[in-house]
Amino acid sequence: MATQYSLLLCFLNILVFSVLEITGRNKIPGIIVFGDSTVDAGNNNQIPTLAKGNFLPYGQDFEGGKPTGRFCNGRLVTDFLSDMLGIKHSIPAYLDPDFGIEDFATGVTFASAGTGYDVATSKVLDVIPLAKELEYFKEYLKKLTSLFGKDSAAETARESLYFISIGTNDFIENYFTVPGRSFQFTVAEYENFLLGIARNFLIELYSLGARKIGLLGLPPCGYLPIAKTENHVSGRPNLEELNEASKEFNVKLQNLVASLSKELEGIKLVYADIYNSLLHIIQNPNLYGFENVEEGCCATGTFELGVLCKAGNAISCTDPSKYVFWDSVHPSEKVYGILANILMDTLMSHLVN
């Protein structure tokens, strides 16, 4: 079955690549990314926070076995997408001193592990808030203008693909964990609060020139290993509550995408369903060649992430490709590759034409 699935993905890739060639694949100047640890390539390395992954075993399967700051054993979904589109092998972090504006012109991520739509979420681990990510983007546009000129910078902003992956931390790190927002809002009210922030962010991004945007929904939070571990702690939300919050918020994100697609002239705004894609992998591991869906590869795989996964402090599994999760929160590189294939099939034809 795994072989059949691989052949199917291969066929889908060929089909999508054909569409991209016909519609002008080479017109894509780069990929610009906002969000959290699912798309952070190492911005947190440069700020004083515990939310870092710039040490082994993180990055053990990245090129050169380098721990870049990605919360994964290898590349992220946006890295795979960039590679599949023929842009470049991986997308660098904006704050990484090893890269400059020439590198960022073809792809950059402003994401920060541990952040969320809600500024209160970013304060939990002292990471970069979403509003600051947007400020960095404005700075980036100024640098592009200085280097390439106003028209070229505007074209890069207009023709690049944008991906936004954020929101999980607002629920598992903030609302259901830290006293504060749960006293102010019901779950539904908090979802609407976050939705307002998402709406304003997308409108401002549009005003800065973005036109081709993929908005990734939340995963099934109740299936994360850390959620299962915390489920045994008294007073914690049950797993179904987490999954319901994820599903409800995703529906609201889809409605937001539909609304803004009508309001903002010329925008190509597409919702990407991560929830059902990841759930299908979890519920059908044999189809994808996985053996473990319950724990992460790192240590016990039940609660470890970040510094608790540091080499010497924890024992990692011998074969991450058999695991759906790398640590207690984040998917393995193999899962990110599968999700990228799915996004190529479901998302790209709507963004690139």
C-alpha positions as CSV (number, residue, x, y, z in Angstrom):
1,M,0.0,0.0,0.0
2,A,2.9,2.4,0.8
3,T,4.3,1.8,-2.7
4,Q,0.9,2.5,-4.2
5,Y,0.6,5.7,-2.3
6,S,4.1,6.8,-3.4
7,L,3.1,6.2,-7.0
8,L,0.0,8.3,-6.5
9,L,1.9,11.2,-5.1
10,C,4.4,11.0,-7.9
11,F,1.5,11.1,-10.4
12,L,0.0,14.1,-8.6
13,N,3.3,15.9,-8.6
14,I,3.7,15.4,-12.4
15,L,0.1,16.7,-12.9
16,V,0.6,19.7,-10.8
17,F,4.0,20.5,-12.3
18,S,2.4,20.4,-15.7
19,V,-0.2,22.9,-14.6
20,L,2.4,25.2,-13.2
21,E,4.5,25.1,-16.3
22,I,1.5,26.0,-18.4
23,T,0.4,28.8,-16.1
24,G,3.8,30.4,-15.7
25,R,5.7,28.6,-12.9
26,N,8.9,30.7,-13.6
27,K,7.0,33.9,-12.7
28,I,7.1,33.0,-9.0
29,P,10.0,35.1,-7.6
30,G,9.9,33.6,-4.1
31,I,8.1,32.4,-1.1
32,I,7.4,34.6,1.9
33,V,6.4,33.0,5.2
34,F,4.7,34.1,8.4
35,G,3.8,32.1,11.5
36,D,5.1,29.9,14.3
37,S,7.4,26.9,14.8
38,T,5.9,25.0,12.0
39,V,7.6,27.4,9.6
40,D,10.3,29.0,11.7
41,A,13.7,28.3,10.2
42,G,15.7,29.8,13.0
43,N,14.5,33.4,13.8
44,N,14.3,32.5,17.5
45,N,18.0,31.7,17.5
46,Q,18.6,35.5,17.5
47,I,16.3,36.4,20.5
48,P,16.4,35.6,24.2
49,T,13.9,32.8,24.5
50,L,13.8,29.2,25.6
51,A,11.8,28.4,22.4
52,K,14.7,27.3,20.3
53,G,15.7,24.2,18.4
54,N,19.2,25.1,17.3
55,F,20.9,22.1,18.7
56,L,21.0,18.4,18.0
57,P,19.1,16.2,17.5
58,Y,17.0,18.9,15.8
59,G,18.3,19.2,12.2
60,Q,20.0,15.8,12.2
61,D,18.6,15.1,8.8
62,F,18.9,18.6,7.4
63,E,21.6,19.2,4.8
64,G,24.9,18.7,6.6
65,G,23.2,17.5,9.8
66,K,22.9,21.1,10.8
67,P,20.5,22.2,13.6
68,T,19.3,25.4,12.0
69,G,16.6,26.2,14.5
70,R,13.8,24.4,12.7
71,F,11.7,22.3,15.1
72,C,12.1,19.2,13.1
73,N,14.7,16.6,12.2
74,G,14.9,18.1,8.7
75,R,13.1,20.4,6.4
76,L,9.7,22.1,6.9
77,V,6.7,22.0,4.7
78,T,7.6,25.5,3.2
79,D,11.1,24.3,2.4
80,F,9.6,21.4,0.5
81,L,7.2,23.6,-1.4
82,S,10.1,26.0,-2.4
83,D,12.1,23.0,-3.7
84,M,9.1,21.6,-5.6
85,L,8.6,24.9,-7.3
86,G,12.2,25.0,-8.4
87,I,12.9,28.1,-6.3
88,K,15.5,26.9,-3.8
89,H,16.2,23.9,-1.5
90,S,15.1,25.7,1.8
91,I,13.8,29.0,3.0
92,P,16.1,31.0,5.4
93,A,15.1,32.9,8.5
94,Y,15.0,36.6,8.2
95,L,17.1,37.2,11.3
96,D,19.8,34.6,10.3
97,P,23.0,36.6,10.0
98,D,24.4,34.1,7.4
99,F,21.9,35.3,4.8
100,G,21.3,38.7,3.2
101,I,18.6,40.5,1.2
102,E,19.8,38.8,-2.0
103,D,19.0,35.4,-0.4
104,F,15.7,36.7,1.0
105,A,14.6,38.0,-2.4
106,T,13.8,34.4,-3.5
107,G,12.3,33.3,-0.1
108,V,12.3,34.2,3.5
109,T,10.5,33.3,6.7
110,F,9.6,35.8,9.4
111,A,8.1,33.1,11.6
112,S,8.8,32.7,15.3
113,A,8.4,29.4,17.2
114,G,5.9,29.8,20.1
115,T,4.0,32.8,18.7
116,G,0.3,33.1,17.8
117,Y,-2.3,35.5,16.5
118,D,-2.8,36.7,20.0
119,V,0.1,38.9,21.3
120,A,-0.5,37.4,24.7
121,T,0.6,34.0,23.2
122,S,4.0,35.5,22.1
123,K,4.6,36.7,25.7
124,V,4.3,33.2,27.2
125,L,7.8,32.3,25.9
126,D,9.0,35.8,25.0
127,V,9.0,35.3,21.2
128,I,8.3,37.5,18.2
129,P,4.6,38.6,18.0
130,L,2.8,38.5,14.6
131,A,2.7,42.3,14.5
132,K,6.5,42.3,14.7
133,E,6.8,39.8,11.9
134,L,4.8,42.2,9.8
135,E,7.2,45.0,10.7
136,Y,10.1,42.9,9.6
137,F,8.3,42.4,6.3
138,K,8.0,46.1,5.8
139,E,11.8,46.4,6.5
140,Y,12.4,43.6,4.0
141,L,10.4,45.5,1.3
142,K,12.5,48.6,1.9
143,K,15.7,46.6,1.5
144,L,14.4,45.1,-1.7
145,T,13.6,48.6,-3.0
146,S,17.0,49.9,-2.1
147,L,18.7,47.0,-3.9
148,F,16.5,46.3,-6.9
149,G,14.4,49.5,-7.3
150,K,10.8,50.3,-6.6
151,D,9.3,48.5,-9.5
152,S,11.2,45.3,-9.0
153,A,10.5,45.2,-5.3
154,A,6.8,45.8,-6.0
155,E,6.8,42.9,-8.5
156,T,8.4,40.6,-6.0
157,A,5.8,41.5,-3.4
158,R,3.0,41.0,-5.9
159,E,4.1,37.8,-7.6
160,S,5.6,35.9,-4.6
161,L,3.6,33.2,-2.8
162,Y,2.8,33.8,0.8
163,F,2.2,31.1,3.4
164,I,0.8,31.7,6.9
165,S,0.9,28.9,9.4
166,I,-0.1,30.0,12.9
167,G,-2.8,29.6,15.6
168,T,-2.0,26.3,17.3
169,N,-0.1,28.0,20.1
170,D,-3.0,30.3,20.9
171,F,-4.9,27.2,22.1
172,I,-2.4,24.7,23.4
173,E,0.1,27.1,24.8
174,N,-2.2,30.0,25.8
175,Y,-5.9,29.6,26.1
176,F,-6.1,26.1,27.5
177,T,-2.8,26.4,29.6
178,V,-2.3,29.9,30.9
179,P,-4.9,31.6,33.1
180,G,-6.0,34.8,31.4
181,R,-7.8,34.6,28.1
182,S,-10.0,31.7,29.4
183,F,-11.3,34.1,32.1
184,Q,-12.0,36.8,29.5
185,F,-13.5,34.7,26.7
186,T,-15.4,31.5,26.0
187,V,-13.8,29.3,23.5
188,A,-16.0,30.6,20.7
189,E,-15.4,34.2,21.8
190,Y,-11.6,33.6,21.7
191,E,-11.9,32.1,18.3
192,N,-13.7,35.3,17.1
193,F,-11.0,37.4,18.8
194,L,-8.3,35.6,16.9
195,L,-10.2,35.8,13.7
196,G,-10.3,39.6,14.0
197,I,-6.6,39.7,14.3
198,A,-6.2,37.3,11.4
199,R,-8.5,39.5,9.3
200,N,-6.5,42.7,10.1
201,F,-3.2,41.0,9.4
202,L,-4.4,39.7,5.9
203,I,-5.7,43.2,5.0
204,E,-2.5,44.9,5.9
205,L,-0.5,42.2,4.1
206,Y,-2.6,42.9,1.0
207,S,-2.0,46.7,1.4
208,L,1.7,46.0,1.3
209,G,1.4,44.2,-2.1
210,A,0.7,40.5,-1.3
211,R,-1.8,38.9,-3.7
212,K,-1.2,35.2,-3.6
213,I,-1.7,33.9,-0.1
214,G,-2.1,30.4,1.3
215,L,-3.6,30.4,4.8
216,L,-3.0,27.1,6.7
217,G,-5.6,25.9,9.2
218,L,-5.0,24.3,12.5
219,P,-4.0,20.7,13.0
220,P,-6.0,18.3,15.1
221,C,-4.5,19.6,18.4
222,G,-6.0,16.8,20.5
223,Y,-3.8,14.2,18.6
224,L,-0.5,15.9,19.4
225,P,1.5,13.7,21.8
226,I,1.8,16.6,24.3
227,A,-2.0,17.0,24.4
228,K,-2.4,13.3,25.2
229,T,0.1,13.6,28.0
230,E,-1.5,16.7,29.5
231,N,-4.9,15.0,29.2
232,H,-4.0,12.9,32.2
233,V,-3.5,16.0,34.3
234,S,-6.5,17.2,36.4
235,G,-8.1,20.3,35.1
236,R,-6.7,20.1,31.6
237,P,-9.1,20.1,28.6
238,N,-10.0,16.7,27.2
239,L,-8.7,15.9,23.7
240,E,-12.1,16.3,22.1
241,E,-12.3,19.9,23.4
242,L,-9.0,20.6,21.7
243,N,-10.1,19.0,18.4
244,E,-13.4,20.8,18.5
245,A,-11.7,24.2,19.0
246,S,-9.4,23.4,16.1
247,K,-12.3,22.4,13.8
248,E,-14.5,25.4,14.8
249,F,-11.6,27.9,14.2
250,N,-10.8,26.3,10.9
251,V,-14.4,26.8,9.7
252,K,-14.2,30.4,10.7
253,L,-10.9,30.8,8.8
254,Q,-12.6,29.4,5.7
255,N,-15.4,31.9,6.1
256,L,-12.8,34.6,6.5
257,V,-11.0,33.5,3.3
258,A,-14.3,33.5,1.4
259,S,-15.2,37.0,2.7
260,L,-11.9,38.6,2.0
261,S,-11.7,37.0,-1.4
262,K,-14.8,39.1,-2.3
263,E,-13.6,42.3,-0.6
264,L,-10.0,42.6,-1.8
265,E,-9.8,43.0,-5.5
266,G,-7.2,40.8,-7.3
267,I,-6.4,38.7,-4.3
268,K,-5.9,35.0,-4.5
269,L,-6.5,33.8,-0.9
270,V,-6.7,30.1,-0.4
271,Y,-7.4,28.1,2.8
272,A,-5.2,25.0,3.3
273,D,-6.8,22.1,5.2
274,I,-4.0,20.8,7.5
275,Y,-6.5,19.2,9.9
276,N,-7.8,16.4,7.7
277,S,-4.6,15.9,5.9
278,L,-2.7,15.2,9.2
279,L,-5.6,13.3,10.7
280,H,-5.6,10.9,7.7
281,I,-1.9,10.2,8.2
282,I,-2.4,9.6,11.9
283,Q,-5.4,7.3,11.3
284,N,-3.9,5.5,8.4
285,P,-0.1,5.2,9.2
286,N,0.5,2.1,7.2
287,L,-0.5,3.9,4.0
288,Y,2.4,6.2,4.5
289,G,5.0,3.8,6.0
290,F,4.7,5.0,9.6
291,E,4.8,2.7,12.7
292,N,4.3,5.2,15.5
293,V,1.6,7.8,15.8
294,E,1.4,8.1,19.6
295,E,4.8,9.4,20.6
296,G,7.4,11.8,19.1
297,C,10.8,10.5,18.1
298,C,12.6,12.6,20.8
299,A,13.1,10.8,24.2
300,T,9.8,9.4,25.5
301,G,8.0,11.4,22.9
302,T,5.2,12.3,25.3
303,F,6.1,15.8,26.5
304,E,9.7,16.6,25.3
305,L,10.3,19.5,22.9
306,G,12.8,22.3,22.7
307,V,15.7,22.0,25.2
308,L,14.2,18.8,26.6
309,C,15.2,17.2,23.3
310,K,18.7,18.4,23.4
311,A,21.3,15.7,22.6
312,G,22.8,14.3,25.8
313,N,19.6,15.0,27.7
314,A,17.4,12.7,25.7
315,I,17.6,9.7,23.6
316,S,16.0,10.0,20.1
317,C,14.6,7.1,18.0
318,T,16.8,5.5,15.5
319,D,14.5,6.0,12.5
320,P,12.4,9.3,12.4
321,S,10.9,8.2,9.1
322,K,8.8,5.7,11.1
323,Y,7.4,8.4,13.3
324,V,4.6,10.8,12.5
325,F,5.9,13.2,15.2
326,W,9.4,14.4,15.7
327,D,8.9,15.8,19.2
328,S,5.8,16.0,21.3
329,V,4.3,18.8,19.1
330,H,5.9,18.9,15.7
331,P,5.7,16.5,12.7
332,S,8.7,14.7,11.4
333,E,10.4,15.8,8.1
334,K,8.7,12.9,6.3
335,V,5.2,14.2,7.3
336,Y,6.1,17.7,6.2
337,G,7.1,16.2,2.8
338,I,3.8,14.4,2.5
339,L,1.9,17.6,3.5
340,A,3.8,19.6,0.9
341,N,2.8,17.1,-1.8
342,I,-0.9,17.4,-0.7
343,L,-0.6,21.2,-0.8
344,M,0.9,21.1,-4.2
345,D,-2.1,19.2,-5.4
346,T,-4.8,21.2,-3.6
347,L,-3.4,24.7,-3.3
348,M,-1.0,25.7,-6.0
349,S,-3.3,25.6,-9.0
350,H,-5.4,28.2,-7.2
351,L,-2.5,30.5,-6.4
352,V,-0.4,30.2,-9.6
353,N,-2.3,31.1,-12.8
